[in-house]
Amino acid sequence: MVAKAANPIKPLAHSPWLSYRPAIMESYPHLALEEVAKMTDIAAGDPERTVSFQGAPGANSHIAALQYDAACLPLPCFSFEDAIDAVKEGRAARAIIPIENSLHGRVADIHFLLPESGLSIIAEHFMPIRHCLMAKDPSAKLTSAISHPQALGQCRHYLRKHGIIPVAYADTAAAAALVAGGDDPGAAAIAPPGAANLYGLHPVTDNIQDAEHNTTRFVVLAKPGEGQAATEKPDGGIWMTTFIFEVKNTPAALYKAMGGFATNGVNMTKLESYQNGGSFAATEFFADIEGAPGDAAVDRALAELAFHCNIVRLLGTYRQQRKRG
């Protein structure tokens, strides 16, 4: 029999934090509020050390923030937009946002969020993802699993095999808090293993992701010109540059635009298309390359790209954390 984890969350009936943060009550499950309040108040005392993230305490983005900077003060935010706004408003110096996963593809609509935010990418961080199925009663027949859509997608084979219905929620750790505060014995959550202890649930099965290589790539955002010390290129290091562009609506425009990277020997590690607006007349692209503006080959490639495009917007240059290929 698995011993029940101690629940560190205290009753909130008299918490003064809730009196001036009423919007949070409508966002996070009740059991997550105490930890959200505590972390928010600590972060408010030192914004320069603060890294905002989307999710409840215990979420993968919370773990990623501490892996990226062990001395940071993590600031939980309900949405990606909230995490970005915390930086824009000066409540955090940086935000850490997941953008892609090795199993389930794109995480956040970074190509929409970033250009609108006015922030720059200053770093990247790769983190292996472990998913744990957790419940109030591990002996009960589990009929549903609540989690972020990405986590559900990364565990879809396990859920299908065991006849468990996936239920989408705002984030993994908040799902654990929701299950812990609910009264459905058949409800489980999929979250990082530490969330079970944090919210008083029992781990049922660990490592239920569909592949061992399950890894999420995060980007770290800051105001332009801030946090640049973190991106200074060491001897022998490699820089990454991320940008978006829209090619002209002419035959072979994309082919011609890409030619400059090939002829100048610039390695493009990511190219993803998306529609922006409702016209369907012009496709925009999100791209990563190895190199940085100021390198002669990169400058020539970007100049040729611009010639064939309506827009080219750089989103950030930062040190490569993980070798591509």
DOPALO-494737 format. One record per residue: x, y, z of N, C-alpha, C in turn. Coordinates in steps of 0.2 Angstrom, whole numbers, plus 2048, in hexadecimal, padded with zeros to 3 digits. Example, Ala and Ser with C-alpha at 12.3 -4.5 7.8 and 13.67 -1.06 7.14 Angstrom:
DOPALO-494737
(pt (842 7E4 827) (83E 7EA 827) (842 7F0 827))
(pt (840 7F5 823) (844 7FB 824) (840 800 827))
//
This chain:
DOPALO-494737
(pt (804 7FA 800) (800 800 800) (804 806 800))
(pt (803 80B 7FC) (806 811 7FB) (804 816 801))
(pt (809 819 805) (808 81D 80A) (805 824 807))
(pt (800 827 80A) (7FD 82D 808) (802 833 809))
(pt (803 837 804) (808 83C 804) (805 842 809))
(pt (809 845 80D) (807 84A 811) (805 850 80C))
(pt (7FF 853 80E) (7FD 859 80A) (7FF 860 80D))
(pt (804 863 80A) (807 869 80D) (802 86F 80C))
(pt (7FD 86F 809) (7F8 875 807) (7F4 876 80D))
(pt (7F4 87C 810) (7F0 87E 816) (7E9 881 814))
(pt (7E4 881 818) (7DE 884 817) (7DF 88B 815))
(pt (7DB 88E 810) (7DC 895 80E) (7D6 89A 810))
(pt (7D2 898 815) (7CC 89C 817) (7CE 8A3 819))
(pt (7D4 8A3 81C) (7D6 8AA 81F) (7DC 8AD 81B))
(pt (7DE 8AA 815) (7E4 8AD 812) (7E3 8B4 810))
(pt (7E7 8B9 812) (7E6 8C0 810) (7E8 8C0 809))
(pt (7EC 8BC 806) (7EE 8BC 7FF) (7E8 8BC 7FA))
(pt (7E3 8B8 7FC) (7DD 8B8 7F7) (7D9 8BE 7F7))
(pt (7DA 8C3 7FC) (7D6 8C9 7FC) (7D8 8CE 7F7))
(pt (7DE 8CD 7F5) (7E0 8D2 7EF) (7E3 8CF 7E9))
(pt (7E1 8C8 7E8) (7E3 8C5 7E2) (7DC 8C0 7E0))
(pt (7D6 8C3 7E0) (7D0 8BF 7DF) (7D0 8BC 7D8))
(pt (7D4 8BE 7D3) (7D4 8BB 7CC) (7D7 8B4 7CD))
(pt (7DC 8B3 7D1) (7DF 8AD 7D2) (7DA 8A8 7D4))
(pt (7D5 8A9 7D8) (7D1 8A5 7DB) (7CD 8A1 7D5))
(pt (7CC 8A5 7D0) (7C8 8A3 7CA) (7CC 89E 7C5))
(pt (7D3 89E 7C7) (7D7 89B 7C2) (7DA 894 7C5))
(pt (7DD 894 7CA) (7E0 88E 7CD) (7DB 88A 7D1))
(pt (7DC 884 7D2) (7D8 880 7D7) (7DA 882 7DE))
(pt (7D5 881 7E2) (7D6 883 7E9) (7DC 881 7EC))
(pt (7DE 87B 7EB) (7E4 878 7EF) (7EB 87B 7EC))
(pt (7EB 87E 7E7) (7F1 881 7E4) (7F2 888 7E6))
(pt (7ED 88B 7E9) (7ED 892 7EA) (7F2 894 7EF))
(pt (7F3 890 7F5) (7F8 892 7FA) (7FF 892 7F7))
(pt (801 88E 7F3) (807 88E 7F1) (808 893 7EC))
(pt (803 894 7E7) (803 89A 7E3) (804 8A1 7E7))
(pt (801 8A2 7EC) (801 8A8 7F0) (808 8A8 7F3))
(pt (80B 8A3 7F6) (811 8A3 7F9) (817 8A5 7F4))
(pt (817 8A2 7EE) (81C 8A3 7E9) (81B 8AA 7E6))
(pt (815 8AC 7E5) (814 8B3 7E2) (816 8B8 7E7))
(pt (815 8B8 7ED) (817 8BD 7F2) (81F 8BD 7F3))
(pt (822 8B7 7F2) (82A 8B7 7F3) (82D 8BA 7EC))
(pt (82A 8B8 7E6) (82C 8BB 7E0) (82B 8C3 7E0))
(pt (826 8C5 7E3) (825 8CD 7E3) (82A 8D0 7E6))
(pt (82E 8CD 7EB) (833 8D0 7EF) (83A 8D1 7EB))
(pt (83B 8CE 7E5) (841 8CE 7E1) (83F 8CC 7DA))
(pt (83C 8D1 7D6) (83A 8CF 7CF) (840 8CE 7CB))
(pt (846 8D0 7CC) (84C 8CF 7C8) (84E 8C7 7C8))
(pt (84C 8C4 7CD) (84E 8BD 7CE) (848 8B8 7CC))
(pt (842 8BB 7CA) (83C 8B8 7C9) (83C 8B5 7C2))
(pt (83A 8AF 7C1) (838 8AC 7BA) (831 8AA 7BA))
(pt (82D 8AD 7B6) (826 8AB 7B6) (825 8A4 7B2))
(pt (820 8A1 7B3) (81E 89A 7AF) (817 899 7AF))
(pt (815 896 7AB) (80D 894 7AA) (80C 88E 7AE))
(pt (807 88E 7B2) (805 888 7B6) (805 889 7BD))
(pt (803 884 7C1) (803 884 7C8) (809 881 7CB))
(pt (80B 883 7D1) (811 880 7D4) (811 879 7D3))
(pt (817 876 7D1) (818 86F 7D0) (818 86D 7C9))
(pt (816 872 7C4) (815 870 7BD) (81C 870 7BA))
(pt (81C 86D 7B4) (823 86C 7B1) (826 872 7B0))
(pt (823 878 7AE) (826 87E 7AD) (829 881 7B3))
(pt (826 87F 7B9) (829 881 7C0) (830 87D 7C0))
(pt (830 877 7BF) (836 873 7BF) (83B 876 7BB))
(pt (839 878 7B4) (83D 87A 7AF) (841 881 7B1))
(pt (83D 885 7B5) (83F 88B 7B7) (845 88A 7BC))
(pt (844 886 7C1) (849 884 7C6) (84F 881 7C3))
(pt (84E 87D 7BD) (854 87A 7BA) (858 87F 7B6))
(pt (854 883 7B3) (858 889 7AF) (85C 88D 7B4))
(pt (859 88F 7BA) (85C 894 7BE) (85A 892 7C5))
(pt (85E 88E 7C9) (85D 88B 7CF) (85C 891 7D4))
(pt (85E 897 7D3) (85E 89C 7D8) (858 8A1 7D6))
(pt (854 89F 7D1) (84E 8A3 7D0) (849 8A3 7D4))
(pt (844 8A8 7D4) (83E 8A7 7D8) (838 8A6 7D3))
(pt (836 8A0 7D3) (830 89E 7CE) (82A 8A2 7CF))
(pt (827 8A4 7CA) (820 8A8 7CB) (81B 8A4 7C7))
(pt (816 8A1 7CA) (811 89D 7C6) (80C 8A2 7C3))
(pt (80A 8A1 7BD) (805 8A5 7B9) (800 8A0 7B6))
(pt (7FA 8A2 7B5) (7F5 89D 7B3) (7F5 89C 7AC))
(pt (7F8 8A0 7A8) (7F8 89F 7A0) (7FF 8A2 79E))
(pt (800 8A0 797) (807 8A2 794) (807 8AA 794))
(pt (801 8AD 792) (800 8B4 792) (802 8B7 798))
(pt (7FF 8B4 79E) (801 8B7 7A4) (808 8B7 7A6))
(pt (80B 8B1 7A4) (813 8B1 7A5) (817 8B6 7A2))
(pt (815 8B7 79B) (818 8BC 797) (816 8C3 79A))
(pt (810 8C4 79C) (80E 8CB 79F) (812 8CC 7A5))
(pt (814 8C7 7A9) (818 8C8 7AF) (81E 8CC 7AE))
(pt (822 8CA 7A8) (828 8CD 7A6) (827 8D4 7A3))
(pt (822 8D4 79F) (820 8DB 79C) (81F 8E0 7A2))
(pt (81C 8DE 7A7) (81A 8E3 7AC) (81F 8E3 7B2))
(pt (824 8E0 7B1) (82A 8E0 7B6) (829 8DC 7BC))
(pt (824 8D8 7BC) (824 8D3 7C2) (828 8CD 7C2))
(pt (82B 8CC 7BC) (830 8C7 7BB) (835 8C9 7B6))
(pt (83C 8C7 7B7) (841 8C9 7B2) (841 8C4 7AC))
(pt (83E 8BE 7AD) (83E 8B9 7A7) (838 8B5 7A8))
(pt (836 8B2 7A2) (831 8AD 7A2) (834 8A7 79F))
(pt (831 8A1 7A1) (833 89B 79D) (82D 898 79B))
(pt (82D 896 794) (827 894 790) (829 88E 78D))
(pt (825 888 78D) (826 882 789) (824 884 782))
(pt (828 882 77D) (825 883 776) (825 87D 772))
(pt (828 877 773) (827 871 76F) (829 86B 774))
(pt (826 865 772) (828 85F 775) (829 85A 770))
(pt (82E 855 772) (830 850 76D) (82B 84B 76C))
(pt (826 84A 770) (820 846 76E) (81A 849 76B))
(pt (819 84F 76D) (812 852 76C) (813 858 768))
(pt (818 85A 766) (819 860 762) (818 867 765))
(pt (816 86C 762) (815 872 764) (811 873 76B))
(pt (814 877 770) (811 878 776) (80D 87E 776))
(pt (811 884 776) (80D 88A 776) (80E 88E 76F))
(pt (809 892 76E) (809 896 768) (80E 89B 768))
(pt (814 89A 769) (819 89F 76A) (81A 8A3 764))
(pt (818 8A1 75E) (819 8A6 758) (813 8AB 758))
(pt (80E 8AA 75C) (809 8AF 75D) (80B 8B3 763))
(pt (80D 8B0 769) (80E 8B3 76F) (814 8B8 76F))
(pt (819 8B5 76C) (820 8B9 76D) (820 8C0 769))
(pt (81E 8C0 763) (81E 8C6 75F) (819 8CB 762))
(pt (814 8C9 765) (80F 8CE 768) (812 8D0 76F))
(pt (816 8CC 772) (819 8CE 779) (81E 8D3 779))
(pt (822 8D4 774) (828 8D8 774) (82E 8D6 778))
(pt (82D 8CF 77A) (833 8CC 77E) (838 8C8 779))
(pt (83D 8C7 77B) (842 8C3 777) (844 8BD 77B))
(pt (846 8B8 777) (848 8B1 779) (850 8B2 77B))
(pt (852 8B1 781) (858 8B1 783) (85C 8AB 785))
(pt (858 8A5 785) (85B 89F 787) (856 899 785))
(pt (858 893 785) (854 88D 784) (856 888 789))
(pt (851 884 78B) (852 87F 790) (84E 879 78E))
(pt (852 873 78E) (84F 86C 78C) (84E 868 793))
(pt (848 866 794) (847 862 79A) (843 85B 798))
(pt (846 855 79A) (842 84F 79A) (83C 850 79E))
(pt (836 84D 79B) (830 84D 79F) (82E 846 7A1))
(pt (82C 846 7A8) (829 840 7AB) (822 841 7AD))
(pt (81E 83D 7AB) (817 83E 7AD) (815 838 7B2))
(pt (811 83A 7B7) (80F 836 7BC) (808 836 7BC))
(pt (804 830 7BC) (7FD 82F 7BE) (7FC 82F 7C5))
(pt (7F8 834 7C8) (7F7 834 7CF) (7F0 835 7D1))
(pt (7EE 833 7D6) (7E7 833 7D8) (7E6 833 7E0))
(pt (7E0 835 7E2) (7DF 835 7E9) (7DF 82E 7EC))
(pt (7DC 829 7E9) (7DC 822 7EB) (7DF 81E 7E5))
(pt (7E5 81B 7E6) (7E8 817 7E1) (7E5 811 7E0))
(pt (7E1 80E 7E4) (7DD 808 7E3) (7D7 809 7E0))
(pt (7D4 80F 7DF) (7CE 810 7DB) (7CF 80F 7D4))
(pt (7C9 80D 7D0) (7C9 80C 7C9) (7C9 813 7C6))
(pt (7CF 815 7C2) (7D0 81B 7C0) (7CC 81C 7B9))
(pt (7C8 821 7B8) (7C4 821 7B2) (7C6 827 7AE))
(pt (7C9 82C 7B1) (7CB 832 7AD) (7D2 835 7B0))
(pt (7D5 838 7AB) (7DC 83B 7AD) (7DC 843 7AB))
(pt (7DD 847 7AF) (7DD 84E 7AE) (7E4 851 7AD))
(pt (7E5 855 7A8) (7EC 858 7A7) (7EC 85D 7A2))
(pt (7F1 860 7A1) (7F2 865 79B) (7F2 860 795))
(pt (7EF 863 78F) (7EE 85F 789) (7F5 85D 786))
(pt (7FB 860 787) (801 85D 785) (803 857 789))
(pt (802 857 790) (803 851 794) (7FF 84B 792))
(pt (7F8 84D 791) (7F4 847 78E) (7F6 844 788))
(pt (7F8 849 783) (7FB 846 77D) (801 842 77D))
(pt (805 844 782) (80B 840 783) (80A 839 787))
(pt (804 838 789) (803 832 78D) (7FD 82F 78A))
(pt (7FB 830 784) (7F5 82E 781) (7F5 826 780))
(pt (7FA 823 77F) (7FA 81C 77E) (7F9 818 785))
(pt (7FC 81B 78A) (7FA 818 791) (7F3 819 792))
(pt (7F0 81F 791) (7E9 820 793) (7E5 81C 78F))
(pt (7E6 81B 789) (7E2 817 784) (7E2 80F 787))
(pt (7E8 80D 788) (7E9 806 78A) (7E5 805 791))
(pt (7E5 809 795) (7E2 808 79C) (7DA 80B 79C))
(pt (7D8 80D 796) (7D1 80F 796) (7CF 815 79A))
(pt (7D4 81A 79B) (7D3 820 79F) (7D2 826 79A))
(pt (7CD 82A 79B) (7CA 82F 797) (7CF 835 799))
(pt (7D2 838 794) (7D6 83E 795) (7D1 844 795))
(pt (7D3 849 79A) (7CF 84F 79B) (7D4 855 79C))
(pt (7D3 85A 797) (7D8 85F 797) (7D7 864 79C))
(pt (7DC 867 79F) (7DC 86C 7A4) (7E2 871 7A3))
(pt (7E2 876 7A6) (7E7 87C 7A5) (7EE 87A 7A6))
(pt (7F0 876 7AB) (7F7 873 7AB) (7F7 86D 7AF))
(pt (7FD 86A 7B0) (7FE 863 7B3) (7FD 864 7BA))
(pt (800 868 7BE) (800 869 7C5) (7F9 86B 7C7))
(pt (7F6 870 7C4) (7F0 872 7C6) (7EB 86D 7C5))
(pt (7EC 868 7C0) (7E7 862 7C0) (7E8 85E 7C6))
(pt (7EE 85D 7C9) (7EF 859 7CF) (7EC 85D 7D5))
(pt (7EC 863 7D5) (7E8 867 7DA) (7E1 866 7DA))
(pt (7DE 866 7D4) (7D7 865 7D2) (7D5 85E 7D5))
(pt (7D9 859 7D3) (7D7 852 7D5) (7D7 852 7DC))
(pt (7DC 855 7DF) (7DD 854 7E7) (7D7 857 7EA))
(pt (7D5 85D 7E7) (7CF 860 7EB) (7C8 85E 7E9))
(pt (7C8 859 7E4) (7C1 857 7E2) (7BF 850 7E6))
(pt (7B9 84E 7E4) (7B7 848 7E7) (7B5 842 7E2))
(pt (7B8 842 7DD) (7B7 83D 7D8) (7BC 837 7D9))
(pt (7BB 831 7DB) (7C0 82C 7DD) (7C3 82A 7D6))
(pt (7C0 82A 7D1) (7C2 828 7CA) (7C6 82D 7C7))
(pt (7C7 833 7C9) (7CB 838 7C6) (7D3 838 7C8))
(pt (7D7 838 7C3) (7DE 838 7C4) (7E1 83F 7C1))
(pt (7E7 840 7C2) (7EB 846 7BF) (7F1 843 7BC))
(pt (7F3 846 7B6) (7FA 845 7B4) (7FE 84B 7B5))
(pt (804 84A 7B9) (808 850 7BB) (80F 84D 7BC))
(pt (813 852 7BD) (81A 850 7C0) (819 84D 7C6))
(pt (81E 848 7C8) (81D 844 7CE) (81D 848 7D4))
(pt (820 84D 7D5) (820 851 7DB) (81A 854 7DC))
(pt (815 855 7D7) (80F 858 7D9) (80A 854 7DD))
(pt (80C 84D 7DD) (808 849 7E1) (809 84A 7E9))
(pt (80F 84B 7EB) (811 84D 7F2) (80E 854 7F3))
(pt (80F 859 7EE) (80D 860 7F0) (806 860 7F1))
(pt (801 85C 7ED) (7FA 85D 7EE) (7F7 857 7F2))
(pt (7FB 853 7F4) (7F8 84D 7F8) (7F5 848 7F5))
(pt (7F7 846 7EF) (7F5 840 7EB) (7FA 83A 7EB))
(pt (7F7 835 7E9) (7FB 82F 7E9) (7FE 82E 7E2))
(pt (804 82C 7E1) (807 82A 7DA) (804 823 7D9))
(pt (801 823 7D3) (7FE 81C 7D1) (803 819 7CC))
(pt (806 81C 7C7) (80B 819 7C2) (80F 81F 7C0))
(pt (815 81E 7C0) (81A 823 7BE) (81D 822 7B7))
(pt (81F 827 7B3) (822 826 7AD) (81D 823 7A8))
(pt (817 826 7A7) (812 824 7A3) (812 827 79C))
(pt (817 82B 79B) (818 82E 794) (819 829 78F))
(pt (817 82A 789) (818 825 783) (81F 824 781))
(pt (824 828 783) (82B 826 780) (82F 829 785))
(pt (835 826 786) (83A 828 78B) (83D 82F 789))
(pt (83E 830 783) (841 836 780) (83D 83C 781))
(pt (837 83C 784) (832 841 785) (836 847 788))
(pt (837 84C 784) (83A 852 786) (837 859 784))
(pt (837 85E 788) (834 864 786) (839 869 786))
(pt (839 86D 780) (83D 873 780) (83A 879 782))
(pt (83D 87D 787) (83A 883 789) (83F 889 787))
(pt (83C 88F 786) (840 895 785) (83F 89A 78A))
(pt (844 89E 78C) (844 8A3 791) (843 8AA 78E))
(pt (83F 8AE 790) (83D 8B4 78D) (83F 8BA 792))
(pt (841 8BF 78F) (842 8C5 793) (841 8CB 78F))
(pt (841 8D1 792) (840 8D7 78E) (847 8D8 789))
(pt (846 8DB 783) (84C 8DC 77F) (851 8E0 783))
(pt (857 8DD 782) (85D 8E0 785) (85E 8DE 78C))
(pt (85A 8DA 78F) (85B 8D8 796) (85C 8D1 796))
(pt (860 8CE 79B) (862 8C7 79B) (867 8C5 796))
(pt (86A 8CA 792) (86F 8C8 78D) (875 8C5 78F))
(pt (877 8C6 796) (87D 8C3 798) (87C 8BB 798))
(pt (876 8B9 798) (875 8B1 798) (876 8AF 791))
(pt (876 8B3 78C) (877 8B1 785) (87E 8B2 782))
(pt (883 8B5 786) (889 8B6 783) (88C 8AF 781))
(pt (88F 8B0 77B) (892 8A9 778) (899 8A7 77B))
(pt (899 8A1 77E) (8A0 89F 780) (8A4 89D 77A))
(pt (8AA 89C 77B) (8AF 899 776) (8AC 893 774))
(pt (8AB 892 76D) (8A9 88B 76B) (8A2 88A 76B))
(pt (89E 88F 76E) (897 88E 76F) (893 88F 769))
(pt (88D 88D 769) (888 88E 763) (882 893 765))
(pt (881 898 761) (87B 89C 762) (875 899 75E))
(pt (86F 89A 760) (869 899 75D) (865 89F 75C))
(pt (862 8A0 756) (85E 8A6 755) (857 8A4 752))
(pt (852 8A7 755) (84B 8A5 754) (848 8AB 751))
(pt (844 8AA 74B) (840 8AF 748) (83A 8AD 745))
(pt (836 8B2 743) (830 8B0 73F) (830 8B4 738))
(pt (82D 8B1 733) (82D 8B5 72D) (827 8B3 729))
(pt (825 8B8 724) (820 8B7 71F) (822 8B8 718))
(pt (822 8B2 714) (825 8B3 70D) (820 8B7 709))
(pt (822 8BA 704) (81E 8BD 6FF) (819 8B8 6FC))
(pt (813 8BA 6FA) (80F 8B5 6F6) (810 8B5 6EF))
(pt (816 8B2 6ED) (819 8B1 6E7) (81B 8AA 6E6))
(pt (81B 8A7 6E0) (81D 8A0 6DF) (825 89F 6E1))
(pt (826 89A 6E5) (82C 897 6E7) (82F 89C 6EC))
(pt (82B 8A1 6EF) (82E 8A5 6F4) (832 8A2 6FA))
(pt (82F 89D 6FC) (832 899 702) (838 896 700))
(pt (838 893 6FA) (83E 88F 6F8) (844 894 6F7))
(pt (842 89A 6F4) (847 89F 6F3) (84A 8A2 6FA))
(pt (845 8A3 6FE) (847 8A6 705) (84C 8A1 709))
(pt (84A 89A 708) (84E 896 70C) (855 895 708))
(pt (856 896 702) (85C 895 6FE) (862 899 702))
(pt (861 89F 705) (866 8A2 708) (86A 89F 70E))
(pt (866 89B 711) (868 897 717) (86D 891 714))
(pt (86A 88E 70F) (86E 889 70C) (875 88B 709))
(pt (875 890 705) (87B 893 702) (880 896 706))
(pt (87D 898 70C) (882 89B 711) (884 896 717))
(pt (881 890 716) (883 88B 71B) (881 88C 722))
(pt (87B 88F 722) (877 890 729) (872 88A 72A))
(pt (873 887 730) (86F 881 731) (868 884 734))
(pt (863 882 731) (85C 883 734) (859 87D 737))
(pt (858 87E 73E) (856 878 742) (84F 877 743))
(pt (84B 87C 741) (844 87C 742) (841 881 73D))
(pt (83B 87E 73A) (837 882 735) (830 880 736))
(pt (82C 884 738) (825 883 739) (820 888 736))
(pt (81B 886 733) (817 88B 730) (810 88B 734))
(pt (80D 891 733) (807 892 736) (803 898 733))
(pt (7FD 898 734) (7F9 89E 731) (7F7 8A3 736))
(pt (7F8 8A9 734) (7F7 8AF 739) (7F2 8B3 735))
(pt (7EC 8B4 738) (7E6 8B7 735) (7E2 8B3 731))
(pt (7DD 8B5 72F) (7D8 8B1 72B) (7D8 8B1 724))
(pt (7DD 8B4 721) (7DD 8B4 719) (7DF 8AE 716))
(pt (7E3 8AA 719) (7E6 8A4 716) (7EA 8A6 710))
(pt (7EC 8AC 70F) (7F0 8AF 709) (7F7 8AF 70A))
(pt (7FA 8AF 711) (801 8AF 712) (802 8AB 718))
(pt (807 8A6 717) (809 8A2 71D) (80F 8A5 720))
(pt (80F 8A5 727) (815 8A7 72B) (819 8A1 72D))
(pt (81F 8A2 72F) (823 89C 731) (827 89E 737))
(pt (828 899 73B) (82C 89A 741) (832 896 740))
(pt (838 899 741) (83F 895 740) (844 896 745))
(pt (848 891 746) (84E 891 74A) (854 890 745))
(pt (85A 894 746) (860 892 742) (866 892 747))
(pt (86B 88F 745) (871 88F 749) (875 895 747))
(pt (877 899 74B) (87B 89F 74A) (877 8A6 74C))
(pt (87A 8AB 74B) (878 8B2 74E) (879 8B7 749))
(pt (874 8BC 749) (876 8C2 745) (87D 8C5 747))
(pt (880 8C7 742) (887 8C9 743) (88C 8C5 740))
(pt (88A 8BE 740) (88E 8B9 73C) (88C 8BB 735))
(pt (892 8BB 731) (891 8BD 72A) (88C 8B8 726))
(pt (88D 8B2 727) (888 8AD 724) (881 8AE 726))
(pt (880 8AF 72C) (879 8B0 72E) (876 8B7 72C))
(pt (87A 8BC 72C) (878 8C2 729) (876 8C2 722))
(pt (87A 8BE 71E) (878 8BD 717) (872 8B9 716))
(pt (871 8B4 71A) (86B 8B0 719) (865 8B4 71B))
(pt (865 8B8 720) (860 8BC 722) (85E 8C1 71D))
(pt (863 8C4 71A) (862 8C9 715) (85E 8C6 70F))
(pt (860 8C0 70D) (85D 8BD 707) (856 8BB 709))
(pt (855 8B9 710) (84E 8B7 712) (84A 8BD 712))
(pt (84C 8C3 714) (848 8C9 714) (846 8CB 70D))
(pt (84A 8CA 708) (849 8CC 701) (842 8C9 6FF))
(pt (841 8C3 701) (83C 8BF 6FF) (836 8BF 704))
(pt (836 8C3 709) (831 8C3 70E) (82D 8CA 70F))
(pt (827 8C9 711) (824 8CF 713) (826 8D2 71A))
(pt (827 8CD 71F) (82A 8CF 725) (82F 8C9 727))
(pt (834 8CB 72B) (839 8C7 72F) (83A 8CA 736))
(pt (838 8C6 73B) (839 8C9 742) (83D 8C4 746))
(pt (843 8C7 749) (847 8C3 74D) (844 8C3 754))
(pt (843 8BD 757) (840 8BC 75E) (846 8BB 763))
(pt (84C 8B9 761) (851 8B9 766) (857 8B5 764))
(pt (85D 8B6 767) (863 8B2 766) (865 8B0 76C))
(pt (867 8AA 76D) (869 8A7 773) (86D 8A1 773))
(pt (871 89F 778) (875 899 778) (872 893 777))
(pt (874 88F 772) (871 888 771) (873 884 778))
(pt (86D 881 77A) (86E 87D 780) (86F 875 77E))
(pt (86C 873 779) (86C 86C 777) (86E 86C 76F))
(pt (873 868 76E) (875 867 767) (86F 864 763))
(pt (86E 867 75D) (869 864 758) (86C 85F 754))
(pt (868 85A 752) (86A 855 74E) (86D 84F 751))
//
